[in-house]
Amino acid sequence: MKQGHDVYLFGQVLGTHSFLLRDGFLQPDEYSEIGEQYFLPGGETGTAATVLDSLGVSVRMDGTWIGTAVAPMLKAFYAEKNVDLSPLNFVEDDPGVMDYVVIAGLVRSPMGRFQTLFASGKRWWSVPREADIAGCRAAAVDPYFGEESLLAAELCRRHGVPYVTIDCRHDSPLHRHAAINVLSHECTDQEYAGMAPEDVMAQMQRTAEGLTILTQGGGEMLYGRKGGPLRRMKPFHVQVRSTLGAGDTFKAGCVYGLLRGMDDDALVRFASACSAIAISRFPLPLNPPRLDEVQRLLQSENP
């Protein structure tokens, strides 16, 4: 890929084992039939890379070290895509980071060993390199890798590259300097338990240099900037097949909107349309939203 790639992504790149159940979600002591299962790229960054490529954006990504069980699948999947894997660290002494997700429509349950990995005290992700960020036009930085995530954001600022982040608290430097911070309801439920969404947004807006978006699953989205009004938007209505990757696709839609210079209303609506298409199909990596599909959905419903 040429040096002037469109977008730099830093964060979780995994191998995801997904299982779509046929007759509802798991019940204790009851048998469940697997309807479909796959082993495909996942993680917040891996999924965003897949979606952005489908939208016609060139991507360079870095983050999680890639082990022997994940590497062949990952390399084969992205071989014909405009996604540059060269920054990733491929290791030979570990199978790599994987998760397992059981899905039934609106309900899903992820499983993995992330608590064990983070508790190990060992770094299992890359240190972002300035050369990978310089020359790109937009970025996304996930917050999970501590000082390395902060370094990625600082390198973006140094080179004037606006970045999107996710689930960062109001007092986080990643939130303060982000062009866009997208908060999921899982984040607000944990970090701001008992607070009304409007109060969370007020706190987020006070410390933000950019746009804050609060998503609430199928509920109304809230968004706004420091000193500006709180705005609201309803998500698109689609038949849900799987919610796996919905938030990661919304993030990718925000990166695309940032790259194309969309205003706040258009950007939130575009990201919402991307996410709506994502949840209407399974598996997402094999069926990511295309730009023509997003445009048709945007045209089919009035703002």
Secondary structure, DSSP 8 states (H G I E B T S, - for coil): --S--SEEEEE--EEEEEEEESSSS--TT----EEEEEEEEEHHHHHHHHHHHHTT--EEEEEB-B-TTTHHHHHHHHTTSSEE-TTS-B-SSS---EEEEEEEBTEEEEE-SHHHHHHT----B----HHHHTT-SEEEE-GGGHHHHHHHHHHHHHTT--EEEES--TT-HHHHH-SEEEE-HHHHHHHSTT--HHHHHHHHHHT-SSEEEEEETTEEEEEE-TTS--EEE-------SB-TTHHHHHHHHHHHHHHTT--HHHHHHHHHHHHHHHHTSS-GGGS---HHHHHHHHHHS--
